[in-house]
Amino acid sequence: MSAVLGWMSGALVHVPIAVGVQLASWGIGRALGVPTRAGLWLGAFAGSTVCGMREVTQHEYRWIEAFGNGRRANMAGYEGLKVWDWNRHSIEETVLAVAAVAVVAFVAGRRR
């Protein structure tokens, strides 16, 4: 049971960050007169991007330590974008964050 709870708490770290970025983006859009649905979906994109790019950076750091002799210059510029080489934790965090902001945008956008 503690292993499941540990996985859930670790995999859910990006969800509040992604939703927070989404809501902040939506609030800025609302202040600028952007329609609610557009603001929510643009916010979803922003929240997803923040979490996705964090995982790209984490993969780059892991690669640099494992194969690059501690030097970023030894790494190909696209290495972080190789999602198929990400570890399971990175994939799960990113998928959950994207799903969370999509649910928020879908549910909140239907009410308007």
N, C-alpha and C positions, 0 to 999 in steps of 0.2 A: 504493500500500500504506500509506503513512504517513497518508493521508487517512482510510482505513478505521480504522486504529489510533487516530487522533485522535478519530474519531466514537465508537468503542467506549469509550475511556477517559472521554470527556465524558459519554456517555449512561449509563455505569455508576456514576456518582458516587452516585446515590441508593440503589442496591442495598444496599451494606453498611450504610448508615444505616437503611434500612427493616428489614432483617433484624436489625440490632442492637436496634432498638426492639422488634421482634417478640419476640426472645429475652428481652430484659429484662422485657417484659410477661408473657411465659410464665413466667419465673422468679418474678416477684411473685405471679402467679396460683397457681403450684404451692405456694409458701410459704403461701398462704391456703387451700389445699385445693381449688382449682378443677381440674376434670378436664383431662387433658392436651389433648384435642382442642379443648375450649372455650378453654383458655388460648392454644393456638397460633393459633386463628382470631381471637380477640380481639386478640392480638398482631399478627396480620396486618392487622387493621383499624387498629390504632394506628400501625403502621409506614407503611401506605398513606396515612393521614391526615396524618402529619407531612410526608411528601414532597409530597403534593398541596397542602397549605396553603402550603408554601414556594413552590411554583410559582404559586399564587394571588397571593401577596405580590409575587413577581418581576414578574408581569404588571401588577399595580397600579403598581409603581415605573416600569416602562417606559411605561405609559399617562400617568402624571403628568408624566414628562419630555417625552413627545411631544405631548400634547394639553392637559395641565392647568396649564401655565405654572408648573410646579414646586410646585403647591399641591394637596394631597390633597382639600381642600374642593371643588375643581372636578370631582371624580370622583364618578360614581354609586356607591353602596354595593355594588352587585352586579357591578361591572366585572371584578373579578378572577375571578369565577365563569364568565365567558364563555370556556369552554374552546375554542370554535371560533375565538377570536381569539388563542389562545396560539401562540407560535412552535413550529416543528417540534421543536427541542431540548427544550422544556418537556414537550411531549406524549410524546416518546420516553422521557425520563427517568422520567416518572410511570408510563407503561405498563410499562416494564421493572421498576420497583420493585414495582408491584402484582403483576406476574407472579411475581417472585422470592419474595415472601412467601407467595403462594398455593401455589407449588411446595413451599416449606419446610413449610407447614402441612399440605398434602396428604400429602407423603412421610413426615414425622415423625409425623403423626396416624395413619397406617395401621399403623405399627409398634407401636402401643400397644393 
